[in-house]
Amino acid sequence: MAEIIGLREKCDGLIDVLHEGEAEVGEMMKALEYVEERSESLRGACEDLLEEQVSDTSTWMKPLMSRRTSSRIRRSSPTD
């Protein structure tokens, strides 16, 4: 009978460890969800920033590109 009681206590101990593990996994899942949300938010902000930079670059590059194109046209025109 003592052996059965000892085995039962071990089983109860294992059940406690499993419950603790389950709680830890739950906390890890919450942390993962938080990280995924923040990552998505950060990705969106980076995309917005990149889009803004590309837009700003194209705004100031247009006059430069226009000058380069017109100077190429002048150079290639016959001078006679």
C-alpha positions in Angstrom: 0.0 0.0 0.0 2.9 2.4 0.8 4.2 1.8 -2.7 0.8 2.8 -4.3 0.7 5.9 -2.1 4.3 6.8 -3.3 3.4 6.3 -6.9 0.3 8.4 -6.5 2.3 11.2 -5.0 4.8 11.0 -7.9 1.8 11.2 -10.3 0.4 14.2 -8.5 3.8 15.8 -8.7 4.0 15.2 -12.4 0.5 16.6 -12.9 1.6 19.8 -11.0 4.7 20.1 -13.3 2.4 19.7 -16.3 0.1 22.4 -15.1 3.0 24.7 -14.5 4.3 23.9 -18.0 0.9 24.7 -19.4 0.8 28.0 -17.7 4.3 28.9 -19.0 3.4 27.9 -22.5 0.3 30.2 -22.2 2.6 33.1 -21.1 4.9 32.3 -24.0 2.0 32.4 -26.4 0.9 35.8 -25.1 4.5 37.1 -25.5 4.6 35.7 -29.1 1.3 37.4 -30.0 2.7 40.7 -28.6 5.9 40.3 -30.6 3.9 39.5 -33.8 1.6 42.5 -33.3 4.6 44.8 -32.8 6.5 43.3 -35.7 3.5 43.9 -38.0 3.2 47.4 -36.7 6.9 48.0 -37.3 6.8 46.5 -40.7 3.9 48.8 -41.7 5.8 51.9 -40.3 8.9 50.9 -42.3 6.9 50.5 -45.5 5.3 53.9 -44.9 8.7 55.5 -44.3 10.2 53.8 -47.4 7.2 54.9 -49.5 7.6 58.5 -48.2 11.4 58.4 -49.0 10.8 57.2 -52.5 8.1 59.8 -53.0 10.4 62.6 -51.7 13.3 61.3 -53.8 11.2 61.2 -57.0 10.0 64.8 -56.3 13.5 66.2 -56.2 15.0 63.9 -58.8 12.5 64.9 -61.5 14.1 68.3 -62.3 17.5 66.7 -62.3 16.5 63.9 -64.6 14.8 66.5 -66.9 18.0 68.5 -67.1 20.0 65.5 -67.9 17.6 64.4 -70.6 17.5 67.9 -72.2 21.3 68.2 -72.2 21.6 64.8 -73.9 19.2 66.0 -76.5 21.2 69.2 -77.1 24.5 67.2 -77.4 23.1 64.8 -79.9 21.5 67.5 -82.1 23.4 68.3 -85.3 25.3 71.7 -85.0 25.4 72.4 -88.7 
